[in-house]
Amino acid sequence: MQWNPETIVAVAAYAGAGICMGFGAVGAAIGEGYTAAQANHAVSRNTDLSGDVFKNMLVGQAVAESASIFALVIAILLMFLNFQGAPLIKAPALFGAGLCMGLGALGSGIGSGLPGGQACFGIARQPAVTGRLTTNMLIGSAVCQTPAIFAMVVALLLIFIDFSSVPLRPGWAALIGAGLSTGLAAIGSGYGGGVAAGASCEGVARQPLAVAPVTTTMLVGQAVAQTPAIFGLLVSFILLFRGIPASESLAPAMALLAAGLCTGLGGIGPGIGNGQVAGGAVRWVARNSAIATDLMRVMLVGQAVSQSTAIYAMVVSLVLIFVV
C-alpha cells in the first residue's frame, strides 16, 4: 500500500489531534478535582457558607477548564483542516502542533486548580474577605494560563504557516522540536505558578491585613516562574523561523530535535522549583509582612539559582541549533 503526501499529512494531523485533546484533558481534570475536594473540606468546616464556597468552586473550575478548551480548539482545527495539496513537510508541523498544545495544557490545568481550592478553603476560614480571595484566585489562575497560551500560539503557527519551502530533511525535526520545546517547558511554569497562587489565597485567609504584600510577592514570584516557558517559546521561534539547509544526514535532524527536547525538559524542574520558592515566600509574608522586603530578596535569589538549570538547557539547545 502506498500513501500519498495528503494521506500522510492527514494521519499526522489526526494523531496530533488525539494527543492534543488527550493530554489536554488530564491537567484540567486534576486541577478541577483539587478545587472541588477543597470545597468539600470548606463546607464541612463551615456549612453556613456553602453557597459562597460553591460559587467560588465553580468559578475556579471554569478557569482551570480553560487549558483543556485551548486543547479542544487546536484538536478541532487539526481534525477539519483541508489536506488537499498539502506538502509532506506539513505532517510533522501538524503533529508537532498537537504535541505542543496537549503538553502545554498539562501544567496550566493542574496549576489553575490550586488557587481555586485554597480560595474555597479560605472562604470557610475568613468569610469577611471572600471578595479578596476570589480576586486573588482569578489573578493567580490567569497567570497560570500564560504557558498554555504560549503553547497555543506555537501550535497555531505550526498549523497555519506555509512550510513548503522548508526541506523535509532535517525540517521535520525542527518542527516537532519546536512543539516539544514550548509544550514541555509550559508544564513546569504552569504548575509552579499555581503553587504560588495557591499560597497567596492561603496567606490572605490567614492574615487579611497582609493582602497587598502577599499579592505583590505572588505576582513577582509567578513572573519568575514563567521564565522557563519563555525560554521554551524562544527556542521554538528559532526552530520555526531559522533557515535550515537541506541535508540527507541524520545528524542535523537529531540536533534540532534534541534542541527542542533539551529546553522543554530542562524547563519543567525550574518552573516547579521557582513556584515552590514563591509559595514559601508568600506564606511567610502573610505571617510577618514587616519583613516582606527581606523575604522578597531571598525569594528572588533562590529563584535565580533554581533558574540556572533552565539557562544551561537553553545554552545547550542554542549550541545544537547553531553550532553542531
Sequence and secondary structure as in RCSB ss.txt:
>XXXX:A:sequence
MQWNPETIVAVAAYAGAGICMGFGAVGAAIGEGYTAAQANHAVSRNTDLSGDVFKNMLVGQAVAESASIFALVIA
ILLMFLNFQGAPLIKAPALFGAGLCMGLGALGSGIGSGLPGGQACFGIARQPAVTGRLTTNMLIGSAVCQTPAIF
AMVVALLLIFIDFSSVPLRPGWAALIGAGLSTGLAAIGSGYGGGVAAGASCEGVARQPLAVAPVTTTMLVGQAVA
QTPAIFGLLVSFILLFRGIPASESLAPAMALLAAGLCTGLGGIGPGIGNGQVAGGAVRWVARNSAIATDLMRVML
VGQAVSQSTAIYAMVVSLVLIFVV
>XXXX:A:secstr
    HHHHHHHHHHHHHHHHHHHHHHHHHHHHHHHHHHHHHHHHH GGGHHHHHHHHHHHHHHHHHHHHHHHHHH
HHHHT   TT  TTHHHHHHHHHHHHHHHHHHHHHHHHHHHHHHHHHHHH GGGHHHHHHHHHHHHHHHTHHHHH
HHHHHHHHHHS  TTS HHHHHHHHHHHHHHHHHHHHHHHHHHHHHHHHHHHHHHH GGGHHHHHHHHHHHHHHH
THHHHHHHHHHHHHHHS      SHHHHHHHHHHHHHHHHHHHHHHHHHHHHHHHHHHHHHH GGGHHHHHHHHH
HHHHHHHHHHHHHHHHHHHHHHT 
